[in-house]
Amino acid sequence: MKHLRQIVTKAVIAKGKKRTESAEILCPPNTPSSILGCWVINHTFQSKKHGKFVEVTGKFDINVWYAHHDHSKTSVFTETINYKDRIKLSYRDKDSTGEEVHVRVIQQPNCTEAIINSGGTKFQVTVERELLAEVVGETTVCIQVHDQDFEEEWAFDEESSSSSSNSSNSSNDNSSSSL
């Protein structure tokens, strides 16, 4: 006899993903001659669900190593960039309780381009990042339940084995050698 049973469990009920590319303008204290390197570090963020969106508030540091004073000196200029991303959620289950938001970084913020602007006094740094948001909530799943005497059919190969023991041969060898 078969019947249905409802089970309340936690599951991913909504997901969203967002890739962001932003152009950040940085103002170093010295007029740059050239950019020698650029990197992004110290990424931190927090997230909170607002309706059908997850809002991610974060920050990271951009470091630009550059030459100045007509290529006679070098410095590293660091600036902290704050950002706010809204990730739109796609729902699989509308009715849930006890929701938790989980955000994973698919692509850490990184520099894809760093140039000196046309005025020659500022850096324009292009930074990309990608985030994945998941909402976990309590949901109900239905399963089909069978009586206890039901056994699921398994497809498996029959095996047979035969064992032979070498212990009798070794004991015979030992006894004949001692004679």
MDAnalysis code that builds the backbone (N, CA, C; Angstrom):
import MDAnalysis as mda
import numpy as np

u = mda.Universe.empty(537, n_residues=179, atom_resindex=np.repeat(np.arange(179), 3), trajectory=True)
u.add_TopologyAttr("name", ["N", "CA", "C"] * 179)
u.add_TopologyAttr("resid", np.arange(1, 180))
u.add_TopologyAttr("resname", ["MET", "LYS", "HIS", "LEU", "ARG", "GLN", "ILE", "VAL", "THR", "LYS", "ALA", "VAL", "ILE", "ALA", "LYS", "GLY", "LYS", "LYS", "ARG", "THR", "GLU", "SER", "ALA", "GLU", "ILE", "LEU", "CYS", "PRO", "PRO", "ASN", "THR", "PRO", "SER", "SER", "ILE", "LEU", "GLY", "CYS", "TRP", "VAL", "ILE", "ASN", "HIS", "THR", "PHE", "GLN", "SER", "LYS", "LYS", "HIS", "GLY", "LYS", "PHE", "VAL", "GLU", "VAL", "THR", "GLY", "LYS", "PHE", "ASP", "ILE", "ASN", "VAL", "TRP", "TYR", "ALA", "HIS", "HIS", "ASP", "HIS", "SER", "LYS", "THR", "SER", "VAL", "PHE", "THR", "GLU", "THR", "ILE", "ASN", "TYR", "LYS", "ASP", "ARG", "ILE", "LYS", "LEU", "SER", "TYR", "ARG", "ASP", "LYS", "ASP", "SER", "THR", "GLY", "GLU", "GLU", "VAL", "HIS", "VAL", "ARG", "VAL", "ILE", "GLN", "GLN", "PRO", "ASN", "CYS", "THR", "GLU", "ALA", "ILE", "ILE", "ASN", "SER", "GLY", "GLY", "THR", "LYS", "PHE", "GLN", "VAL", "THR", "VAL", "GLU", "ARG", "GLU", "LEU", "LEU", "ALA", "GLU", "VAL", "VAL", "GLY", "GLU", "THR", "THR", "VAL", "CYS", "ILE", "GLN", "VAL", "HIS", "ASP", "GLN", "ASP", "PHE", "GLU", "GLU", "GLU", "TRP", "ALA", "PHE", "ASP", "GLU", "GLU", "SER", "SER", "SER", "SER", "SER", "SER", "ASN", "SER", "SER", "ASN", "SER", "SER", "ASN", "ASP", "ASN", "SER", "SER", "SER", "SER", "LEU"])
u.atoms.positions = np.array([
    [0.839, -1.176, 0.000],
    [0.000, 0.000, 0.000],
    [0.885, 1.241, 0.000],
    [0.536, 2.204, -0.838],
    [1.327, 3.428, -0.969],
    [0.510, 4.591, -0.435],
    [1.192, 5.546, 0.178],
    [0.562, 6.796, 0.584],
    [1.617, 7.904, 0.598],
    [1.162, 9.157, 0.629],
    [2.073, 10.298, 0.599],
    [2.337, 10.807, 2.005],
    [3.533, 11.337, 2.187],
    [3.900, 11.913, 3.464],
    [4.553, 13.251, 3.188],
    [4.264, 14.264, 3.991],
    [4.897, 15.571, 3.872],
    [6.033, 15.657, 4.871],
    [7.170, 16.142, 4.397],
    [8.336, 16.320, 5.263],
    [8.719, 17.788, 5.213],
    [8.910, 18.390, 6.377],
    [9.376, 19.774, 6.455],
    [10.893, 19.720, 6.595],
    [11.582, 20.437, 5.699],
    [13.041, 20.403, 5.687],
    [13.572, 21.762, 5.252],
    [14.880, 21.962, 5.406],
    [15.515, 23.179, 4.905],
    [16.065, 22.881, 3.518],
    [15.869, 23.844, 2.632],
    [16.351, 23.696, 1.259],
    [16.607, 25.080, 0.675],
    [17.357, 25.118, -0.427],
    [17.560, 26.371, -1.145],
    [16.247, 26.682, -1.860],
    [15.647, 27.817, -1.512],
    [14.351, 28.188, -2.092],
    [14.476, 29.319, -3.112],
    [15.617, 30.017, -3.122],
    [15.824, 31.107, -4.082],
    [17.320, 31.288, -4.321],
    [17.659, 31.696, -5.550],
    [19.060, 31.955, -5.911],
    [19.130, 33.189, -6.785],
    [20.285, 33.822, -6.761],
    [20.551, 34.938, -7.655],
    [22.050, 35.087, -7.843],
    [22.451, 35.618, -8.984],
    [23.879, 35.797, -9.265],
    [24.051, 37.143, -9.937],
    [25.129, 37.832, -9.597],
    [25.384, 39.136, -10.212],
    [26.871, 39.316, -10.450],
    [27.180, 39.729, -11.688],
    [28.549, 40.103, -12.054],
    [28.561, 41.611, -12.210],
    [29.526, 42.255, -11.584],
    [29.613, 43.709, -11.619],
    [30.986, 44.110, -12.139],
    [30.987, 45.110, -13.011],
    [32.232, 45.720, -13.470],
    [32.091, 47.214, -13.229],
    [33.027, 47.777, -12.483],
    [32.940, 49.202, -12.159],
    [34.258, 49.893, -12.486],
    [34.156, 51.163, -12.851],
    [35.342, 51.985, -13.123],
    [35.531, 52.914, -11.929],
    [36.610, 52.743, -11.217],
    [36.903, 53.540, -10.024],
    [37.943, 54.597, -10.376],
    [37.693, 55.829, -9.966],
    [38.628, 56.936, -10.194],
    [39.387, 57.192, -8.898],
    [40.708, 57.104, -8.953],
    [41.567, 57.299, -7.780],
    [42.460, 58.516, -8.006],
    [42.661, 59.286, -6.938],
    [43.454, 60.511, -7.024],
    [44.725, 60.370, -6.187],
    [45.839, 59.986, -6.806],
    [47.081, 59.847, -6.042],
    [47.651, 61.226, -5.679],
    [48.502, 61.291, -4.653],
    [49.069, 62.574, -4.227],
    [50.093, 63.148, -5.215],
    [50.705, 62.292, -6.042],
    [51.700, 62.738, -7.021],
    [51.164, 62.503, -8.433],
    [51.552, 63.342, -9.360],
    [51.138, 63.163, -10.753],
    [51.854, 61.936, -11.314],
    [51.070, 60.918, -11.750],
    [51.704, 59.666, -12.193],
    [52.372, 59.790, -13.559],
    [53.519, 59.114, -13.699],
    [54.202, 59.001, -14.996],
    [53.767, 57.724, -15.700],
    [53.644, 56.639, -14.922],
    [53.189, 55.362, -15.479],
    [52.690, 54.469, -14.345],
    [51.881, 53.489, -14.709],
    [51.386, 52.502, -13.743],
    [52.261, 51.262, -13.868],
    [52.785, 50.804, -12.741],
    [53.670, 49.645, -12.723],
    [52.943, 48.373, -12.298],
    [51.828, 48.518, -11.613],
    [51.050, 47.361, -11.192],
    [49.802, 47.796, -10.452],
    [48.803, 46.906, -10.415],
    [47.557, 47.202, -9.709],
    [46.975, 45.903, -9.180],
    [46.549, 45.887, -7.926],
    [45.947, 44.696, -7.340],
    [44.863, 45.102, -6.348],
    [43.939, 44.156, -6.124],
    [42.805, 44.377, -5.230],
    [42.898, 43.357, -4.098],
    [42.794, 43.843, -2.839],
    [42.913, 42.957, -1.676],
    [41.880, 43.351, -0.616],
    [41.823, 42.552, 0.440],
    [41.028, 42.837, 1.651],
    [39.534, 42.978, 1.373],
    [38.981, 42.074, 0.606],
    [37.542, 42.116, 0.294],
    [36.734, 41.568, 1.473],
    [35.792, 42.366, 1.963],
    [34.862, 41.930, 3.013],
    [33.462, 42.397, 2.625],
    [32.442, 41.668, 3.116],
    [31.071, 42.055, 2.778],
    [30.094, 41.494, 3.798],
    [28.899, 42.073, 3.803],
    [27.764, 41.602, 4.596],
    [26.573, 41.556, 3.663],
    [25.582, 40.719, 4.006],
    [24.405, 40.621, 3.146],
    [23.133, 40.599, 3.975],
    [22.050, 41.045, 3.344],
    [20.747, 41.072, 3.996],
    [19.685, 40.970, 2.908],
    [18.629, 40.223, 3.200],
    [17.541, 40.053, 2.247],
    [16.557, 41.201, 2.384],
    [16.173, 41.780, 1.230],
    [15.162, 42.832, 1.165],
    [14.171, 42.427, 0.080],
    [13.036, 41.878, 0.475],
    [12.033, 41.464, -0.503],
    [12.571, 40.392, -1.417],
    [12.552, 40.666, -2.731],
    [13.024, 39.695, -3.718],
    [14.470, 39.948, -4.144],
    [15.211, 40.660, -3.282],
    [16.616, 40.968, -3.544],
    [17.447, 40.637, -2.318],
    [18.741, 40.365, -2.558],
    [19.729, 40.309, -1.484],
    [20.634, 41.507, -1.704],
    [20.783, 42.319, -0.671],
    [21.652, 43.484, -0.760],
    [22.986, 43.126, -0.108],
    [24.051, 43.275, -0.884],
    [25.405, 42.977, -0.417],
    [26.145, 44.299, -0.284],
    [26.615, 44.594, 0.933],
    [27.396, 45.793, 1.201],
    [28.817, 45.341, 1.503],
    [29.769, 45.873, 0.742],
    [31.140, 45.418, 0.931],
    [32.156, 46.500, 0.662],
    [33.414, 46.094, 0.824],
    [34.522, 47.008, 0.536],
    [35.755, 46.202, 0.177],
    [36.687, 46.857, -0.517],
    [37.967, 46.260, -0.874],
    [38.970, 47.388, -1.061],
    [40.241, 47.032, -1.007],
    [41.325, 48.003, -1.204],
    [41.911, 47.829, -2.599],
    [42.093, 48.955, -3.285],
    [42.818, 48.963, -4.562],
    [44.194, 49.542, -4.296],
    [45.217, 48.825, -4.714],
    [46.603, 49.285, -4.594],
    [47.152, 49.510, -5.999],
    [47.676, 50.705, -6.235],
    [48.295, 51.005, -7.530],
    [49.758, 51.370, -7.276],
    [50.641, 50.602, -7.877],
    [52.077, 50.888, -7.818],
    [52.378, 51.719, -9.072],
    [52.939, 52.890, -8.862],
    [53.119, 53.795, -9.997],
    [54.430, 54.567, -9.875],
    [54.891, 55.067, -11.029],
    [56.080, 55.929, -11.095],
    [55.594, 57.374, -11.179],
    [56.366, 58.271, -10.577],
    [56.028, 59.696, -10.624],
    [57.321, 60.504, -10.641],
    [57.200, 61.834, -10.684],
    [58.346, 62.740, -10.807],
    [59.225, 62.329, -11.995],
    [58.544, 62.233, -13.166],
    [59.215, 61.905, -14.429],
    [59.988, 60.593, -14.335],
    [59.333, 59.561, -13.798],
    [59.866, 58.193, -13.679],
    [61.078, 58.079, -12.748],
    [61.244, 59.041, -11.834],
    [62.408, 58.977, -10.940],
    [62.060, 58.373, -9.576],
    [60.774, 58.283, -9.221],
    [60.352, 57.726, -7.935],
    [59.152, 56.806, -8.155],
    [58.969, 55.876, -7.205],
    [57.788, 55.010, -7.256],
    [57.081, 55.048, -5.908],
    [55.792, 54.810, -5.950],
    [54.974, 54.752, -4.735],
    [53.838, 53.769, -4.956],
    [53.238, 53.354, -3.845],
    [52.014, 52.564, -3.904],
    [50.906, 53.410, -3.309],
    [49.860, 53.626, -4.080],
    [48.706, 54.382, -3.621],
    [47.593, 53.382, -3.317],
    [47.000, 53.507, -2.115],
    [45.932, 52.595, -1.696],
    [44.678, 53.395, -1.398],
    [43.540, 52.872, -1.891],
    [42.259, 53.480, -1.577],
    [41.234, 52.383, -1.328],
    [40.407, 52.585, -0.295],
    [39.334, 51.640, 0.013],
    [38.084, 52.048, -0.759],
    [37.500, 51.072, -1.439],
    [36.299, 51.290, -2.243],
    [35.130, 50.574, -1.556],
    [34.055, 51.301, -1.323],
    [32.832, 50.712, -0.768],
    [31.866, 50.457, -1.915],
    [31.098, 49.376, -1.803],
    [30.109, 49.094, -2.839],
    [28.840, 48.516, -2.223],
    [27.764, 48.578, -3.026],
    [26.490, 47.988, -2.643],
    [25.909, 47.330, -3.889],
    [25.761, 45.995, -3.855],
    [25.172, 45.253, -4.971],
    [23.803, 44.731, -4.565],
    [22.845, 44.838, -5.474],
    [21.510, 44.243, -5.273],
    [21.409, 43.040, -6.205],
    [21.230, 41.863, -5.606],
    [21.141, 40.633, -6.385],
    [19.674, 40.207, -6.433],
    [19.118, 40.151, -7.646],
    [17.717, 39.745, -7.827],
    [17.610, 38.234, -7.629],
    [16.597, 37.823, -6.874],
    [16.405, 36.410, -6.555],
    [15.380, 35.775, -7.482],
    [15.638, 34.535, -7.864],
    [14.664, 33.699, -8.573],
    [14.208, 32.644, -7.583],
    [12.900, 32.556, -7.377],
    [12.347, 31.654, -6.362],
    [11.906, 30.331, -6.970],
    [12.119, 29.259, -6.203],
    [11.544, 27.959, -6.521],
    [10.365, 27.682, -5.605],
    [10.386, 28.258, -4.413],
    [9.359, 27.996, -3.410],
    [8.974, 29.332, -2.795],
    [7.736, 29.734, -2.929],
    [7.290, 31.044, -2.442],
    [7.038, 31.053, -0.936],
    [6.471, 29.976, -0.407],
    [6.090, 29.949, 1.009],
    [7.159, 29.242, 1.824],
    [7.851, 29.985, 2.661],
    [8.849, 29.365, 3.535],
    [8.998, 30.214, 4.781],
    [9.604, 29.609, 5.775],
    [9.879, 30.322, 7.031],
    [11.337, 30.075, 7.407],
    [11.818, 30.840, 8.370],
    [13.184, 30.643, 8.881],
    [14.254, 30.829, 7.825],
    [14.131, 31.882, 7.022],
    [15.069, 32.067, 5.916],
    [16.455, 32.526, 6.381],
    [17.466, 31.982, 5.724],
    [18.866, 32.362, 5.946],
    [19.453, 32.751, 4.594],
    [20.271, 33.789, 4.578],
    [20.908, 34.238, 3.338],
    [22.372, 33.795, 3.361],
    [22.791, 33.177, 2.272],
    [24.186, 32.766, 2.108],
    [24.713, 33.403, 0.824],
    [25.823, 34.123, 0.929],
    [26.435, 34.732, -0.248],
    [27.831, 34.141, -0.411],
    [28.104, 33.688, -1.636],
    [29.424, 33.154, -1.965],
    [30.058, 34.029, -3.041],
    [31.353, 34.178, -2.958],
    [32.084, 34.952, -3.966],
    [32.517, 33.989, -5.065],
    [32.000, 34.206, -6.256],
    [32.418, 33.399, -7.405],
    [33.717, 33.976, -7.968],
    [33.781, 35.304, -8.093],
    [34.993, 35.990, -8.557],
    [35.316, 37.101, -7.569],
    [36.450, 36.968, -6.875],
    [36.891, 38.034, -5.971],
    [37.105, 39.307, -6.790],
    [36.903, 40.477, -6.188],
    [37.187, 41.711, -6.927],
    [38.626, 41.697, -7.438],
    [38.794, 41.977, -8.723],
    [40.142, 42.039, -9.277],
    [40.212, 43.098, -10.358],
    [41.392, 43.592, -10.579],
    [41.634, 44.659, -11.551],
    [41.724, 44.053, -12.946],
    [40.890, 44.555, -13.868],
    [40.977, 44.109, -15.260],
    [41.688, 45.143, -16.131],
    [41.724, 46.421, -15.660],
    [42.420, 47.463, -16.405],
    [42.751, 48.616, -15.459],
    [43.934, 49.180, -15.621],
    [44.338, 50.364, -14.851],
    [45.046, 51.314, -15.813],
    [44.494, 52.540, -15.934],
    [45.076, 53.520, -16.849],
    [45.170, 54.877, -16.140],
    [45.997, 55.736, -16.689],
    [46.057, 57.125, -16.238],
    [45.041, 57.888, -17.086],
    [44.177, 58.670, -16.438],
    [43.110, 59.358, -17.183],
    [43.689, 60.381, -18.156],
    [42.825, 60.902, -19.012],
    [43.281, 61.821, -20.072],
    [43.899, 63.098, -19.511],
    [43.497, 63.507, -18.299],
    [44.100, 64.689, -17.672],
    [45.498, 64.415, -17.138],
    [45.835, 63.133, -16.974],
    [47.170, 62.749, -16.528],
    [47.385, 62.827, -15.029],
    [46.326, 63.041, -14.238],
    [46.507, 63.208, -12.793],
    [45.844, 62.115, -11.963],
    [44.978, 61.323, -12.575],
    [44.209, 60.326, -11.820],
    [44.325, 58.957, -12.471],
    [44.003, 57.921, -11.651],
    [43.939, 56.562, -12.175],
    [42.478, 56.213, -12.431],
    [42.247, 55.483, -13.502],
    [40.932, 54.874, -13.726],
    [41.164, 53.367, -13.703],
    [40.600, 52.721, -12.661],
    [40.807, 51.293, -12.456],
    [39.475, 50.570, -12.660],
    [39.454, 49.593, -13.559],
    [38.263, 48.780, -13.791],
    [38.368, 47.527, -12.927],
    [37.329, 47.321, -12.113],
    [37.309, 46.190, -11.180],
    [36.085, 45.335, -11.484],
    [36.289, 44.011, -11.550],
    [35.165, 43.094, -11.732],
    [35.017, 42.219, -10.491],
    [33.768, 41.778, -10.242],
    [33.483, 40.844, -9.156],
    [32.204, 40.107, -9.514],
    [32.016, 38.918, -8.926],
    [30.795, 38.153, -9.165],
    [30.394, 37.455, -7.876],
    [29.113, 37.607, -7.520],
    [28.579, 37.060, -6.272],
    [27.385, 36.160, -6.557],
    [27.220, 35.132, -5.727],
    [26.079, 34.222, -5.798],
    [25.360, 34.268, -4.461],
    [24.056, 34.524, -4.499],
    [23.246, 34.562, -3.279],
    [22.287, 33.376, -3.293],
    [22.160, 32.723, -2.138],
    [21.208, 31.638, -1.962],
    [20.398, 31.917, -0.711],
    [19.093, 31.697, -0.798],
    [18.223, 31.818, 0.366],
    [17.788, 30.413, 0.743],
    [18.081, 30.039, 1.989],
    [17.703, 28.730, 2.515],
    [16.531, 28.955, 3.458],
    [15.495, 28.154, 3.293],
    [14.318, 28.289, 4.148],
    [13.661, 26.950, 4.374],
    [12.756, 26.919, 5.324],
    [12.003, 25.702, 5.569],
    [10.963, 25.555, 4.469],
    [10.861, 24.366, 3.936],
    [9.908, 24.079, 2.886],
    [9.353, 22.680, 3.095],
    [8.299, 22.355, 2.390],
    [7.671, 21.046, 2.522],
    [7.886, 20.255, 1.246],
    [8.329, 19.006, 1.410],
    [8.452, 18.095, 0.279],
    [7.521, 16.916, 0.527],
    [6.972, 16.376, -0.547],
    [6.096, 15.201, -0.442],
    [6.848, 13.988, -0.968],
    [6.722, 12.881, -0.247],
    [7.358, 11.640, -0.679],
    [6.310, 10.543, -0.691],
    [6.590, 9.520, -1.476],
    [5.703, 8.366, -1.514],
    [6.238, 7.332, -0.530],
    [5.384, 6.862, 0.359],
    [5.779, 5.910, 1.392],
    [5.143, 4.557, 1.070],
    [5.930, 3.497, 1.159],
    [5.455, 2.132, 0.921],
    [5.401, 1.395, 2.250],
    [4.598, 0.338, 2.284],
    [4.554, -0.497, 3.490],
    [5.931, -1.065, 3.774],
    [6.113, -1.554, 4.989],
    [7.430, -2.034, 5.407],
    [7.888, -3.259, 4.639],
    [6.958, -4.089, 4.146],
    [7.382, -5.299, 3.459],
    [7.808, -5.035, 2.009],
    [7.744, -3.768, 1.584],
    [8.187, -3.406, 0.250],
    [9.708, -3.445, 0.202],
    [10.242, -4.075, -0.829],
    [11.691, -4.065, -1.011],
    [12.004, -3.489, -2.375],
    [12.865, -2.511, -2.370],
    [13.265, -1.875, -3.611],
    [14.046, -2.877, -4.448],
    [13.797, -2.862, -5.752],
    [14.515, -3.774, -6.631],
    [15.863, -3.166, -6.976],
    [16.872, -3.973, -6.863],
    [18.231, -3.551, -7.160],
    [18.743, -4.355, -8.345],
    [19.451, -3.707, -9.213],
    [20.115, -4.409, -10.313],
    [21.568, -4.604, -9.909],
    [21.940, -5.867, -9.747],
    [23.332, -6.149, -9.418],
    [23.717, -7.476, -10.042],
    [25.010, -7.645, -10.245],
    [25.526, -8.881, -10.834],
    [25.712, -9.914, -9.739],
    [25.299, -11.140, -10.051],
    [25.517, -12.241, -9.112],
    [26.996, -12.581, -9.138],
    [27.537, -12.829, -7.968],
    [28.944, -13.210, -7.874],
    [29.037, -14.572, -7.246],
    [29.994, -15.343, -7.655],
    [30.285, -16.599, -6.962],
    [31.779, -16.626, -6.724],
    [32.148, -17.259, -5.675],
    [33.570, -17.338, -5.391],
    [33.888, -18.720, -4.871],
    [35.067, -19.127, -5.138],
    [35.555, -20.379, -4.556],
    [36.875, -20.047, -3.903],
    [37.085, -20.637, -2.754],
    [38.331, -20.335, -2.057],
    [39.165, -21.590, -1.969],
    [40.439, -21.408, -2.103],
    [41.363, -22.528, -1.920],
    [42.381, -22.102, -0.903],
    [42.787, -23.028, -0.107],
    [43.719, -22.693, 0.958],
    [45.056, -23.339, 0.677],
    [46.095, -22.581, 0.838],
    [47.450, -23.104, 0.667],
    [48.029, -23.547, 1.992],
    [47.281, -23.409, 3.050],
    [47.831, -23.743, 4.366],
    [48.095, -25.234, 4.496],
    [47.280, -26.090, 3.881],
    [47.525, -27.521, 3.982],
    [48.790, -27.903, 3.229],
    [49.041, -27.253, 2.104],
    [50.263, -27.531, 1.355],
    [51.489, -27.091, 2.129],
    [51.412, -25.942, 2.751],
    [52.588, -25.477, 3.481],
    [52.854, -26.327, 4.695],
    [51.807, -26.831, 5.333],
    [52.039, -27.684, 6.506],
    [52.601, -29.030, 6.077],
    [52.184, -29.517, 4.908],
    [52.754, -30.768, 4.427],
    [54.232, -30.574, 4.100],
    [54.557, -29.453, 3.493],
    [55.950, -29.191, 3.159],
    [56.790, -29.130, 4.425],
    [56.245, -28.474, 5.478],
    [56.999, -28.372, 6.724],
    [57.203, -29.744, 7.346],
    [56.173, -30.586, 7.310],
    [56.303, -31.882, 7.964],
    [57.244, -32.788, 7.206],
    [57.246, -32.710, 5.868],
    [58.147, -33.580, 5.108],
    [59.586, -33.112, 5.219],
    [59.798, -31.831, 5.400],
    [61.170, -31.346, 5.492],
    [61.769, -31.678, 6.861],
    [60.921, -31.882, 7.847],
    [61.469, -32.205, 9.148],
    [61.772, -33.681, 9.284],
    [61.349, -34.489, 8.337],
    [61.640, -35.930, 8.423],
    [62.995, -36.299, 8.030],
])
